[in-house]
Amino acid sequence: MAIREGRLADAAAVTRVGVAAWEKGPGSVLPSSARAPMADGKMFDALLRQTPGRILVADVGGHVLGLAVGDPEGEQLTDLWVDPRAWGRGLGSRLLAAFEQAAGERGRKRIVIDVLEGDERGLGFCRRRGYQAVGRSTVRDRDLHMMIGKIRLEKRLA
Ligand SMILES: CC(C)(COP(=O)(O)OP(=O)(O)OC[C@H]1O[C@@H](n2cnc3c(N)ncnc32)[C@H](O)[C@@H]1OP(=O)(O)O)[C@@H](O)C(=O)NCCC(=O)NCCS
């Protein structure tokens, strides 16, 4: 398995992985009317066209099975998705570690992640990797078109 920067040819695969992971993860704690924010394919396609370095992918034998996306500053992890068929094999941990390493190399002192309130799997995954809750907010999600609660998690980089 390799962690590498995404490329345009990965667009369909990262959208497929994102939708599948969203449905088993945060989507499973939201009303069924909520649709995966990346479902129309535009989100990752635009990123891969404009700023491919913002997407890291987990490539297993030429198949993209996971991705991590950061904000332009490289301080906030906005997306971390692994194909549910590959959960529990360490891909998510490897992607997060690679994201943290890249952030450290850019001089970032911390990483922040917003996780949907109630998504105990996502929250637990981050907590076990050194992230601590630093705040909570209720926001109107512009992709989901509904009010959602988010827990902000933070990890200070050494
Ligand atoms: C959270 C997520 C990225 C983890 O990806 P992953 O590749 O399964 O991660 P890992 O294999 O490194 O670790 C998964 C954990 O589940 C455990 N696990 C074992 N078998 C598992 C299985 N069949 N399914 C799920 N988890 C399993 C692992 O042991 C590990 O436990 P730990 O946190 O106590 O170490 C993935 O579940 C996902 O895409 N979830 C939806 C989105 C999300 O919640 N993102 C994170 C918040 S931003």
The ligand as a MOL file (V3000), in Angstrom:
LIG
                    3D

  0  0  0     0  0            999 V3000
M  V30 BEGIN CTAB
M  V30 COUNTS 48 50 0 0 0
M  V30 BEGIN ATOM
M  V30 1 C -12.6500 6.3180 10.5030 0
M  V30 2 C -12.0510 5.5920 9.2700 0
M  V30 3 C -11.3510 6.6040 8.3750 0
M  V30 4 C -11.0620 4.5600 9.7930 0
M  V30 5 O -10.4540 3.9180 8.6740 0
M  V30 6 P -9.7420 2.4860 8.8250 0
M  V30 7 O -8.9410 2.2260 7.6080 0
M  V30 8 O -10.7400 1.4580 9.2100 0
M  V30 9 O -8.7820 2.7800 10.0500 0
M  V30 10 P -7.7940 1.7950 10.8140 0
M  V30 11 O -7.8540 0.4350 10.1950 0
M  V30 12 O -6.4980 2.4880 10.8460 0
M  V30 13 O -8.4010 1.7840 12.2630 0
M  V30 14 C -9.7900 1.4730 12.4700 0
M  V30 15 C -10.1330 1.1090 13.9020 0
M  V30 16 O -11.2360 0.1580 13.8840 0
M  V30 17 C -10.7950 -1.1550 14.2430 0
M  V30 18 N -11.3730 -2.1760 13.3730 0
M  V30 19 C -10.9690 -3.4200 13.2980 0
M  V30 20 N -11.7120 -4.1030 12.4350 0
M  V30 21 C -12.6080 -3.2430 11.9250 0
M  V30 22 C -13.6300 -3.3660 10.9620 0
M  V30 23 N -13.9140 -4.5410 10.3550 0
M  V30 24 N -14.3330 -2.2720 10.6520 0
M  V30 25 C -14.0900 -1.1210 11.2490 0
M  V30 26 N -13.1190 -0.9480 12.1780 0
M  V30 27 C -12.3860 -2.0010 12.5070 0
M  V30 28 C -9.3400 -1.0210 14.1270 0
M  V30 29 O -8.7260 -1.9540 14.9850 0
M  V30 30 C -9.0850 0.4030 14.6100 0
M  V30 31 O -9.3350 0.5270 15.9960 0
M  V30 32 P -8.5940 1.6340 16.9210 0
M  V30 33 O -9.1650 2.9880 16.5570 0
M  V30 34 O -8.9260 1.2280 18.3190 0
M  V30 35 O -7.1430 1.5470 16.5800 0
M  V30 36 C -13.1620 4.8370 8.4960 0
M  V30 37 O -13.8980 4.0520 9.3950 0
M  V30 38 C -14.1120 5.7600 7.7680 0
M  V30 39 O -13.9360 6.0770 6.5840 0
M  V30 40 N -15.1780 6.2000 8.4840 0
M  V30 41 C -16.1350 7.1520 7.9490 0
M  V30 42 C -15.5940 8.5700 7.9880 0
M  V30 43 C -15.0130 9.0070 9.3120 0
M  V30 44 O -15.5470 8.7040 10.3710 0
M  V30 45 N -13.8540 9.7150 9.2570 0
M  V30 46 C -13.0980 10.0890 10.4660 0
M  V30 47 C -13.5270 11.3140 11.0920 0
M  V30 48 S -12.9580 12.7010 10.1540 0
M  V30 END ATOM
M  V30 BEGIN BOND
M  V30 1 1 1 2
M  V30 2 1 2 3
M  V30 3 1 2 4
M  V30 4 1 2 36
M  V30 5 1 4 5
M  V30 6 1 5 6
M  V30 7 2 6 7
M  V30 8 1 6 8
M  V30 9 1 6 9
M  V30 10 1 9 10
M  V30 11 2 10 11
M  V30 12 1 10 12
M  V30 13 1 10 13
M  V30 14 1 13 14
M  V30 15 1 14 15
M  V30 16 1 15 16
M  V30 17 1 15 30
M  V30 18 1 16 17
M  V30 19 1 17 18
M  V30 20 1 17 28
M  V30 21 1 18 19
M  V30 22 1 18 27
M  V30 23 2 19 20
M  V30 24 1 20 21
M  V30 25 1 21 22
M  V30 26 2 21 27
M  V30 27 1 22 23
M  V30 28 2 22 24
M  V30 29 1 24 25
M  V30 30 2 25 26
M  V30 31 1 26 27
M  V30 32 1 28 29
M  V30 33 1 28 30
M  V30 34 1 30 31
M  V30 35 1 31 32
M  V30 36 2 32 33
M  V30 37 1 32 34
M  V30 38 1 32 35
M  V30 39 1 36 37
M  V30 40 1 36 38
M  V30 41 2 38 39
M  V30 42 1 38 40
M  V30 43 1 40 41
M  V30 44 1 41 42
M  V30 45 1 42 43
M  V30 46 2 43 44
M  V30 47 1 43 45
M  V30 48 1 45 46
M  V30 49 1 46 47
M  V30 50 1 47 48
M  V30 END BOND
M  V30 END CTAB
M  END
